[in-house]
Amino acid sequence: MSCRGPEGLSRSTVPQFVESIATTVRARSDSTDIEAAVLRAVARRSDSLALPDVLELRSLLDVDGEQADTLEERVATIISAIDGELAGWNRQEVTA
């Protein structure tokens, strides 16, 4: 795990990031994998997320986004889950 998290994704920019991803997903067909779209966007924003990190994140994410009322809420839920996983990785690196 070589990641440090999505640089430049401060709490103040999360709403714009969520809207940007939601807009991208809406522009595609209904069969768009939202988790994959969010992971792609987060990886593009991060200088430290390598492909193995993204693949590991994908396998670890357990998001119940179906309960969200809007696409934005689903995207925000996925981003929150990614953030939680990355925080766990960072804690592991500190203690190692």
C-alpha positions as CSV (number, residue, x, y, z in Angstrom):
1,M,0.0,0.0,0.0
2,S,1.8,3.0,-1.2
3,C,-0.9,5.6,-1.1
4,R,-1.3,8.6,1.0
5,G,-4.8,9.6,-0.2
6,P,-6.2,11.9,-2.9
7,E,-4.1,15.0,-2.7
8,G,-6.0,18.2,-3.2
9,L,-9.3,16.7,-2.1
10,S,-10.0,18.9,1.0
11,R,-13.3,18.9,2.7
12,S,-14.1,22.2,1.0
13,T,-13.7,20.7,-2.5
14,V,-15.6,17.4,-1.9
15,P,-19.0,18.8,-3.0
16,Q,-17.5,20.0,-6.3
17,F,-15.7,16.7,-6.7
18,V,-19.0,14.7,-6.0
19,E,-20.9,16.9,-8.5
20,S,-18.2,16.4,-11.1
21,I,-18.3,12.6,-10.8
22,A,-22.1,12.5,-10.7
23,T,-22.2,14.6,-13.9
24,T,-19.7,12.2,-15.6
25,V,-21.8,9.2,-14.5
26,R,-25.0,10.8,-15.7
27,A,-23.5,11.4,-19.2
28,R,-22.8,7.7,-19.6
29,S,-25.2,4.9,-19.8
30,D,-27.2,3.6,-16.8
31,S,-24.9,0.6,-16.7
32,T,-22.0,2.7,-15.5
33,D,-20.3,1.2,-12.5
34,I,-20.4,4.1,-10.0
35,E,-17.7,2.6,-7.7
36,A,-15.3,2.2,-10.6
37,A,-16.0,5.8,-11.8
38,V,-15.4,7.2,-8.4
39,L,-12.2,5.2,-8.0
40,R,-11.0,6.3,-11.4
41,A,-11.6,10.0,-10.5
42,V,-9.9,9.6,-7.1
43,A,-6.9,7.9,-8.6
44,R,-6.6,10.7,-11.2
45,R,-6.5,13.3,-8.5
46,S,-3.9,11.4,-6.5
47,D,-0.2,11.4,-7.1
48,S,0.3,8.5,-4.8
49,L,-2.4,6.0,-5.7
50,A,-0.9,3.3,-8.0
51,L,-2.9,0.7,-9.9
52,P,-2.3,-2.0,-7.3
53,D,-3.7,0.5,-4.7
54,V,-6.8,1.2,-6.8
55,L,-7.4,-2.6,-7.3
56,E,-7.0,-3.2,-3.6
57,L,-9.4,-0.4,-2.8
58,R,-11.9,-1.8,-5.2
59,S,-11.7,-5.2,-3.6
60,L,-12.1,-3.7,-0.1
61,L,-14.9,-1.3,-0.7
62,D,-18.2,-2.5,0.8
63,V,-20.6,0.4,0.0
64,D,-24.4,0.1,0.2
65,G,-25.0,3.0,-2.1
66,E,-28.4,1.6,-3.1
67,Q,-30.0,3.3,-0.1
68,A,-28.9,6.7,-1.2
69,D,-31.7,8.8,-2.7
70,T,-29.6,10.6,-5.3
71,L,-26.6,9.9,-7.4
72,E,-24.7,12.6,-5.5
73,E,-25.4,10.8,-2.3
74,R,-24.1,7.5,-3.7
75,V,-20.9,9.2,-5.0
76,A,-20.4,10.9,-1.6
77,T,-20.9,7.5,0.2
78,I,-18.3,5.9,-2.0
79,I,-15.9,8.7,-1.5
80,S,-16.4,8.5,2.2
81,A,-15.7,4.7,2.1
82,I,-12.5,5.3,0.1
83,D,-11.4,8.0,2.6
84,G,-12.0,5.6,5.4
85,E,-9.9,2.8,3.8
86,L,-7.1,5.2,3.0
87,A,-7.1,6.5,6.6
88,G,-6.7,2.9,7.8
89,W,-3.8,2.4,5.4
90,N,-2.1,5.6,6.6
91,R,-2.5,4.5,10.2
92,Q,-1.0,1.1,9.4
93,E,2.0,2.8,7.7
94,V,2.5,5.0,10.8
95,T,2.6,2.1,13.2
96,A,4.8,-0.1,10.9
